[in-house]
């Protein structure tokens, strides 16, 4: 099972809101996921980000691969 840490799009049309989730890479973007570890709201100024650092580090230690966008979010939050 290839596990990824990625964004799950929520919110209305033209008003995106993302949840940072751990999911199997074979599942669709907004489909089934294993665990939710935070959220990201780019519509606010400045962007609002909340990440459970302990869960993120735990999943990365277990072998979960963050996507490029999530990797940059985690670096900005000081998790990576």
MIZA-380970 format. One record per residue (C-alpha): residue in one letter; residue number from 1; x negated, y negated, z negated. Coordinates in Angstrom, 2 decimals, always signed. Layout:
SITE   r     k      east     north        up
SITE   a   NUM         X         Y         Z
...
// end
This chain:
SITE   r     k      east     north        up
SITE   x     1     +0.00     +0.00     +0.00
SITE   x     2     -1.59     -3.27     +1.17
SITE   x     3     -0.52     -5.88     -1.36
SITE   x     4     -0.61     -9.59     -0.56
SITE   x     5     -0.01    -12.75     -2.56
SITE   x     6     +2.03    -14.97     -0.27
SITE   x     7     +4.72    -17.63     -0.03
SITE   x     8     +8.41    -16.76     +0.11
SITE   x     9    +10.47    -19.55     +1.68
SITE   x    10    +13.52    -20.73     -0.19
SITE   x    11    +15.62    -23.89     -0.05
SITE   x    12    +17.80    -25.45     +2.60
SITE   x    13    +17.10    -26.20     +6.24
SITE   x    14    +14.48    -28.99     +6.54
SITE   x    15    +13.94    -28.85     +2.74
SITE   x    16    +11.51    -25.99     +2.07
SITE   x    17    +10.73    -24.67     -1.37
SITE   x    18     +8.34    -21.76     -1.79
SITE   x    19     +7.91    -19.07     -4.42
SITE   x    20     +4.49    -17.48     -4.76
SITE   x    21     +5.08    -13.73     -4.81
SITE   x    22     +3.16    -10.47     -4.74
SITE   x    23     +4.54     -8.28     -1.95
SITE   x    24     +3.68     -5.31     +0.19
SITE   x    25     +2.36     -6.63     +3.52
SITE   x    26     +4.85     -4.46     +5.44
SITE   x    27     +7.89     -6.25     +3.99
SITE   x    28     +9.39     -9.33     +5.69
SITE   x    29     +8.41    -12.83     +4.54
SITE   x    30    +11.60    -13.41     +2.57
SITE   x    31    +12.26     -9.75     +1.81
SITE   x    32    +11.46     -7.45     -1.05
SITE   x    33     +8.61     -8.36     -3.40
SITE   x    34     +6.88     -6.84     -6.41
SITE   x    35     +6.53     -9.85     -8.72
SITE   x    36     +6.98    -13.62     -8.69
SITE   x    37     +3.96    -15.50    -10.08
SITE   x    38     +4.79    -19.15     -9.40
SITE   x    39     +6.29    -21.75     -7.09
SITE   x    40     +5.24    -24.54     -4.72
SITE   x    41     +7.37    -27.55     -3.74
SITE   x    42     +5.81    -29.57     -0.89
SITE   x    43     +8.78    -31.97     -0.58
SITE   x    44     +7.84    -33.89     -3.73
SITE   x    45     +5.09    -36.50     -3.74
SITE   x    46     +2.64    -35.29     -5.01
SITE   x    47     +3.39    -31.62     -4.36
SITE   x    48     +4.57    -29.63     -7.37
SITE   x    49     +2.78    -26.35     -8.05
SITE   x    50     +3.20    -23.96    -10.97
SITE   x    51     +1.25    -20.72    -11.07
SITE   x    52     +0.91    -18.13    -13.82
SITE   x    53     -2.90    -17.92    -13.72
SITE   x    54     -3.12    -14.74    -15.79
SITE   x    55     -0.79    -12.83    -13.48
SITE   x    56     -2.57    -14.14    -10.37
SITE   x    57     -6.00    -13.12    -11.69
SITE   x    58     -4.63     -9.73    -12.72
SITE   x    59     -3.21     -9.04     -9.25
SITE   x    60     -6.40    -10.19     -7.53
SITE   x    61     -8.38     -7.87     -9.80
SITE   x    62     -6.06     -5.02     -8.75
SITE   x    63     -6.88     -5.74     -5.09
SITE   x    64     -4.11     -8.05     -3.91
SITE   x    65     -5.25    -10.32     -1.08
SITE   x    66     -3.98    -13.94     -1.11
SITE   x    67     -3.04    -15.50     +2.23
SITE   x    68     -5.00    -18.56     +3.38
SITE   x    69     -2.36    -21.01     +2.15
SITE   x    70     -2.01    -19.31     -1.24
SITE   x    71     -5.80    -19.13     -1.56
SITE   x    72     -6.07    -22.92     -1.13
SITE   x    73     -3.23    -23.47     -3.65
SITE   x    74     -4.95    -21.21     -6.19
SITE   x    75     -8.28    -23.02     -5.67
SITE   x    76     -6.61    -26.40     -6.24
SITE   x    77     -5.01    -25.07     -9.43
SITE   x    78     -8.34    -23.71    -10.69
SITE   x    79     -7.31    -20.05    -10.66
SITE   x    80     -9.97    -18.99     -8.15
// end
